[in-house]
Amino acid sequence: MAVGHYQFSAVRNLAALTITHVKQAAPKIYSRELVDVIFDLPYCRIQKLVERDIAGRQAASRYLKQLVEIGVLEERTVGRDKLFIHPKLMHLLTRDENAITAYS
């Protein structure tokens, strides 16, 4: 699938929406680095936050679980791994439409 200009624009808009939502709903864990890492791929692992020096393993787990609680990510267990899926980003990357819905 070719990624067009509109999809990049939609991803940027989603990132801005996510930043605003996390700042309001979870200000204690907000950092631009945390939001950036969940936009690297449509999924994230605890280890990714540790590798990026965003947080130690326990704090990284807490941060990702809090992002699940506020509706940004969904937690899924795959084998022994916990993956934190970014459903809105996944939607933009896998569909032709660029509609973004607000976080609830």
Secondary structure, 3 states (H helix, E strand, C coil): CCCCHHHHHHHHHHHHHHHHHHHHHCCCCCCHHHHHHHCCCCEECHHHHHHCCCCCHHHHHHHHHHHHHCCCCEEEEECCEEEEECHHHHHHHHCCCCCCCCCC
